[in-house]
Amino acid sequence: MNRWRGMLAGAAVVALAGALLTPGSAPAHADAVQDGRANLLANASFEEGADVTDAPGWSVLWGRTEVVSFTADRASDGARSLHVVRDEDGRSGGFISDPVPVEGGERYEFSFDQYLAGGSLSATMHFFDAEGTVISNTYEMVTTTADTWERGTAYFEAPAEAVAARPILYAASGVTVDSYLDNVFFGSVNLLTNVSFEEGADVTSAPGWSVLWGRDELVSFSSERASDGVRSLHIVREDGMRTGGLVSDPVPADAGETYEFSFDQYRVGGALSVTFYFDDADGNVITQPYEMVRSTTDTWERTAVRFEAPEGTVSARLLFYAVSGATLDTFIDRAHFAPAVGEPDEPDEESRVETILAQDDNLEYLGTPVTTQIPSQAAHGIEDGRHVSYQAFKGDSGSGYPATFAVTDVETGDLIRSCVVEGAEAARNLNIADDGRVYWGTYHDSKLWRYDPATGECEDMGRMSDQKDSTFGMSPGPDNSMYIGAYPDGRLLQVDAQTDEVELLREIDPNADYIHAIAYHEATDTVYVGSGGQVPQIWKVEDAGRGEQTLIADESTAPGLNDGTQFVGRMDIVGDRIFAQVGLRMLVLDLDGNVIHWDPEQTRYFFGHHLIQGADSETAIFSTSGGALVEYSIGANSFRQTDITIGGYLSNGVVDDSSGTPLLYGTSASGVFVADLASETMVSENAIDFAQPTLIQKLLEGPDGSVWASGYMVGLSQVDPSGADHGPTMQRGQFESAVVRDGNLYLGGYGHARFDVLDPATYDPADPNTVPTLFNGADEGQDRPFGMAYNPDRDEIYMGSVATYGQTQGGLAIWDGATGEHEWLTSEIGADENIVSVAYNPTDGLVYIGSTVDGGLGSDPSGNTAGKLIVFDPATRSVVARIDPAGAEREGITGLMVDPDGLVWGVAEESLFAYDPATGQSEVRGNVGGSYSTGTTYWAYGTVMRSNADGLIYVSAGGRFSVHDPSTGETTRIANGLRWGAVDGNGDVYLSAGAHLFRYNVAGSTAELACTATVTEPVSDGLVVSAGEMACVDGARVAGGVNVQPGGSLLVEGSTVLGGLTSSEAATVQLRDSSIRGAVSVTATTGAFVFAGNDLRGSLACSSNSSEPENEGAASVVSGSSSGQCAGI
């Protein structure tokens, strides 16, 4: 709360008023509002007082009445206005308000109606501390259109120590002005009311806010903690609870303006969704952009989100939202919504790469080694008489390669046209409406897109709802509409082709989060919906999705339907038959749900995305294992495998007999094709020549000191150390772990925990079959093999895995190199242990296993409270020890590595540890990552590597890249924004950032990082950093301030600085995760300037530095003003 407001009647006000040259005056009270905000000024339209010398709330600056006067010549409000005149020979002067209360760190608007006859007016602001001393004197020249009334506005931020302000309408020296002023406003920029949630008995009666959908079980006011006042907003969502939140009343907003919504957050766990509703004049939502925000846990931290108001906007509503599928426990206080100032730069991909390179001279960029072709489901259309295939290809939007929509000629494989789907990672599905327009939903930005073949253009239609929609099933509907199955909550949506509105028809079932399959039957106007998430079910919904809903297929009608799957994967209608794919088995129903065909033992039979009508209406075509096409006879209820093999699954297609011969124009997993159904021969077969960089899933150490890059969701490429010519990408994956044995690369692949082998002598990137699977963990319920190690003493490979979907028991596979046999150990390693790291220690002959508390996706918590360092004896096949290597419990133990001395290194959440088998003791060696967030799944997290070039330990964890020197015990952060790592034969470290690859050249790097002075203990008399010195302040408290002299270098992490900081012409200044009390001034830095994740109680001024400050993705809280290069930080 504003302490100044609480002092208005006290002696402090009298003292302040005297200091401000207005004896006996009291701070003005609001006599008007603007956009619902209180005007702190009195006599805002200058109607009171005989003249300027006795006007309530105002004074003539320096008594110079020749500059200001009241006039009835013109007014925008009331009968008169203020006239400010200064000619070339006149003195400066103006009209100054009485003191009004302000809050330090808040932004204020000073605005007025101006009729400008000539010159320029200065809007000036004096801010005062509690002693009445001017602590800030700033201004803006305000020029409006001449000879007409027009609103002029200036914005000012109150310094942290400010308790009062005096706005001035000022004729500055050296500038002429002839201006009429009226309807003056000074007040908070904040458009919201009840911003600290102090008003209202509870959330149901809070002025300015409403409970979303009336679900007050998620939101409440709490006095447990507050950053301002005595209470805050508390939002809690636990597993199984509905979604909900707190939404503001509408506040004014202008189209084209960018707005910032900021607030204090004390996050206990989970992620909060912040949504803007931009509404039109009728109150209809135009767009509803959102952002998931995660502040530092267990501390108050300022968070801000920005979005631009679209055309037609007249108001906005702000929503704090707990999304489906995620837990949340957070406290919110001091909300603020206003036009954004200092629009943040949106770095392009080149600048992202440059940002990483700028952090250390030893970092080198090596390009994008993995390129993949990961398409969505296909749809088929005709353009200019040609059969075309429509698909959206996955990209990596975070690396500057968003998804791409492509139109391909089915006969030739030629790319006809494409469009970039900006901001999107990929699309799972797309479909074509009856009018020929193609629709698809994107992730992770949850938008709806449309392609119009008439124009050849793609259109971003915006967000589909206020939730984070994941689009799965799609089907054309009546009147050129499109049905969409959206996650979460199993929502059936319909897009109106005329209005482009997206309507929620229904949530299909409380126990169904997913709709993977939709099929519309035109003759009966019925929608069939295949749901899943827990169990597969099929529903019949009459009246185009608005009528009666009936469950027509589940385990009771088709016994065994639930075996091995939780979803109805695909569904199509041919004739009067419904064909559903359930766990790669085929279920055939009539339109009433009667089972026509179901064989639960007919596994791995129905592949692909769609079944299509065959050469006539009585047949249907689909693909089976190996890419063979199968014809189904509706009348005979029989299957016949044709002689046509398309080289992969059938995605979609259409049969065209206009030539007199039934030709199937189709899209397969291998490309596009044309097949003659009469002769059962292939007419043409062409690959789709489209690929783009994809995210690097892991970096793997390969034979002969090589490095390999694995892609998400597929892709494997050998890295070229020069970066000029990376190896071709094999379209298979996704590989999570690897070891080298006898010159071969053994790989752990996601999807039933595959164990594959790559022999460089026979490897052909164009043929994934040259990397065969030796075994998998499907029967044992294993899925994601994140850990692998080789034991040359026993010639065994150990592969650790996380459980499959919905399960919590991970496992360890042991492969015998001599016999080729393998065995799985699951609960023998530990109940509900999921393995994310494995290392073999040749000094004691034991295997070290790192586990996590998180099981497979969609699994309930197992009850395990900590990941463990598990010591396993391969000779006895038994666990000999379970250790908490960081002392206290941590959720995951990752990145295990054994050094030449037999020490076992790893990452336990934020901590780098070293375990000594000889003593049985483990020691934390440094902070290299971040603590896990509550409610978030973590599997592989860190990579620990040792370079043979310098013997140092390099760590990548949670996007942070660090180095540890075992001889000194020092751990130093090198760079941020780097994810996975691997070391080559030369000892250089390879690192990923999205789709990008970097190398850290180890030779000479330690000299670059050497600290000439390391401060870890309290300092009471300040710190001076001289030329040539590198002062490293790590977890220390420095009183007396810091002064970096020309040529000096400063690195501050996790520390407290009292007394501010000044730096001029430093070599580098880097401040991270620290608390600073006092002003900070950084000028003319020649090297890196980093200001990330800090809490500054004071002003921040930055100028003439070689680059703007880098925040490394970690915003800082600055309670005072930010100016120069630091504006908007």
Secondary structure as GFF3:
##gff-version 3
##sequence-region A 1 1129
A	DSSP	alpha_helix	3	6	.	.	.	ID=ss1
A	DSSP	alpha_helix	11	19	.	.	.	ID=ss2
A	DSSP	beta_strand	33	34	.	.	.	ID=ss3
A	DSSP	beta_strand	37	38	.	.	.	ID=ss4
A	DSSP	three_ten_helix	52	54	.	.	.	ID=ss5
A	DSSP	beta_strand	58	60	.	.	.	ID=ss6
A	DSSP	three_ten_helix	61	63	.	.	.	ID=ss7
A	DSSP	beta_strand	68	71	.	.	.	ID=ss8
A	DSSP	beta_strand	81	86	.	.	.	ID=ss9
A	DSSP	beta_strand	93	97	.	.	.	ID=ss10
A	DSSP	beta_strand	100	101	.	.	.	ID=ss11
A	DSSP	beta_strand	107	119	.	.	.	ID=ss12
A	DSSP	beta_strand	121	128	.	.	.	ID=ss13
A	DSSP	beta_strand	134	142	.	.	.	ID=ss14
A	DSSP	beta_strand	150	157	.	.	.	ID=ss15
A	DSSP	beta_strand	164	171	.	.	.	ID=ss16
A	DSSP	beta_strand	177	188	.	.	.	ID=ss17
A	DSSP	three_ten_helix	203	205	.	.	.	ID=ss18
A	DSSP	beta_strand	209	211	.	.	.	ID=ss19
A	DSSP	three_ten_helix	212	214	.	.	.	ID=ss20
A	DSSP	beta_strand	219	222	.	.	.	ID=ss21
A	DSSP	beta_strand	232	237	.	.	.	ID=ss22
A	DSSP	beta_strand	244	248	.	.	.	ID=ss23
A	DSSP	beta_strand	251	252	.	.	.	ID=ss24
A	DSSP	beta_strand	258	270	.	.	.	ID=ss25
A	DSSP	beta_strand	272	279	.	.	.	ID=ss26
A	DSSP	beta_strand	285	287	.	.	.	ID=ss27
A	DSSP	beta_strand	290	293	.	.	.	ID=ss28
A	DSSP	beta_strand	301	308	.	.	.	ID=ss29
A	DSSP	beta_strand	315	322	.	.	.	ID=ss30
A	DSSP	beta_strand	328	339	.	.	.	ID=ss31
A	DSSP	alpha_helix	349	357	.	.	.	ID=ss32
A	DSSP	beta_strand	363	365	.	.	.	ID=ss33
A	DSSP	beta_strand	371	372	.	.	.	ID=ss34
A	DSSP	beta_strand	379	383	.	.	.	ID=ss35
A	DSSP	beta_strand	386	393	.	.	.	ID=ss36
A	DSSP	three_ten_helix	397	399	.	.	.	ID=ss37
A	DSSP	beta_strand	403	409	.	.	.	ID=ss38
A	DSSP	beta_strand	415	421	.	.	.	ID=ss39
A	DSSP	beta_strand	430	432	.	.	.	ID=ss40
A	DSSP	beta_strand	438	441	.	.	.	ID=ss41
A	DSSP	beta_strand	447	452	.	.	.	ID=ss42
A	DSSP	beta_strand	457	463	.	.	.	ID=ss43
A	DSSP	beta_strand	470	476	.	.	.	ID=ss44
A	DSSP	three_ten_helix	478	480	.	.	.	ID=ss45
A	DSSP	beta_strand	482	487	.	.	.	ID=ss46
A	DSSP	beta_strand	491	495	.	.	.	ID=ss47
A	DSSP	beta_strand	502	507	.	.	.	ID=ss48
A	DSSP	beta_strand	514	521	.	.	.	ID=ss49
A	DSSP	beta_strand	526	532	.	.	.	ID=ss50
A	DSSP	beta_strand	537	541	.	.	.	ID=ss51
A	DSSP	three_ten_helix	543	545	.	.	.	ID=ss52
A	DSSP	beta_strand	549	553	.	.	.	ID=ss53
A	DSSP	beta_strand	570	574	.	.	.	ID=ss54
A	DSSP	beta_strand	577	582	.	.	.	ID=ss55
A	DSSP	beta_strand	585	590	.	.	.	ID=ss56
A	DSSP	beta_strand	595	598	.	.	.	ID=ss57
A	DSSP	beta_strand	607	613	.	.	.	ID=ss58
A	DSSP	beta_strand	619	623	.	.	.	ID=ss59
A	DSSP	three_ten_helix	625	627	.	.	.	ID=ss60
A	DSSP	beta_strand	628	633	.	.	.	ID=ss61
A	DSSP	beta_strand	638	645	.	.	.	ID=ss62
A	DSSP	beta_strand	650	656	.	.	.	ID=ss63
A	DSSP	beta_strand	663	668	.	.	.	ID=ss64
A	DSSP	beta_strand	672	676	.	.	.	ID=ss65
A	DSSP	beta_strand	681	686	.	.	.	ID=ss66
A	DSSP	beta_strand	692	693	.	.	.	ID=ss67
A	DSSP	beta_strand	696	701	.	.	.	ID=ss68
A	DSSP	three_ten_helix	703	705	.	.	.	ID=ss69
A	DSSP	beta_strand	707	711	.	.	.	ID=ss70
A	DSSP	beta_strand	716	718	.	.	.	ID=ss71
A	DSSP	beta_strand	735	741	.	.	.	ID=ss72
A	DSSP	beta_strand	744	749	.	.	.	ID=ss73
A	DSSP	beta_strand	754	758	.	.	.	ID=ss74
A	DSSP	three_ten_helix	768	770	.	.	.	ID=ss75
A	DSSP	beta_strand	773	775	.	.	.	ID=ss76
A	DSSP	beta_strand	782	791	.	.	.	ID=ss77
A	DSSP	beta_strand	796	803	.	.	.	ID=ss78
A	DSSP	beta_strand	811	816	.	.	.	ID=ss79
A	DSSP	beta_strand	822	825	.	.	.	ID=ss80
A	DSSP	beta_strand	834	841	.	.	.	ID=ss81
A	DSSP	beta_strand	846	852	.	.	.	ID=ss82
A	DSSP	beta_strand	869	873	.	.	.	ID=ss83
A	DSSP	beta_strand	878	883	.	.	.	ID=ss84
A	DSSP	beta_strand	893	898	.	.	.	ID=ss85
A	DSSP	beta_strand	904	908	.	.	.	ID=ss86
A	DSSP	beta_strand	911	916	.	.	.	ID=ss87
A	DSSP	beta_strand	921	927	.	.	.	ID=ss88
A	DSSP	beta_strand	942	946	.	.	.	ID=ss89
A	DSSP	beta_strand	953	957	.	.	.	ID=ss90
A	DSSP	beta_strand	960	965	.	.	.	ID=ss91
A	DSSP	beta_strand	970	976	.	.	.	ID=ss92
A	DSSP	beta_strand	981	983	.	.	.	ID=ss93
A	DSSP	beta_strand	989	993	.	.	.	ID=ss94
A	DSSP	beta_strand	996	1000	.	.	.	ID=ss95
A	DSSP	alpha_helix	1005	1009	.	.	.	ID=ss96
A	DSSP	beta_strand	1013	1015	.	.	.	ID=ss97
A	DSSP	beta_strand	1023	1025	.	.	.	ID=ss98
A	DSSP	beta_strand	1030	1034	.	.	.	ID=ss99
A	DSSP	beta_strand	1037	1039	.	.	.	ID=ss100
A	DSSP	beta_strand	1042	1044	.	.	.	ID=ss101
A	DSSP	beta_strand	1049	1053	.	.	.	ID=ss102
A	DSSP	beta_strand	1056	1058	.	.	.	ID=ss103
A	DSSP	beta_strand	1061	1064	.	.	.	ID=ss104
A	DSSP	beta_strand	1068	1072	.	.	.	ID=ss105
A	DSSP	beta_strand	1075	1077	.	.	.	ID=ss106
A	DSSP	beta_strand	1080	1083	.	.	.	ID=ss107
A	DSSP	beta_strand	1089	1092	.	.	.	ID=ss108
A	DSSP	beta_strand	1095	1097	.	.	.	ID=ss109
A	DSSP	beta_strand	1100	1103	.	.	.	ID=ss110
A	DSSP	beta_strand	1117	1118	.	.	.	ID=ss111
A	DSSP	beta_strand	1122	1124	.	.	.	ID=ss112
###
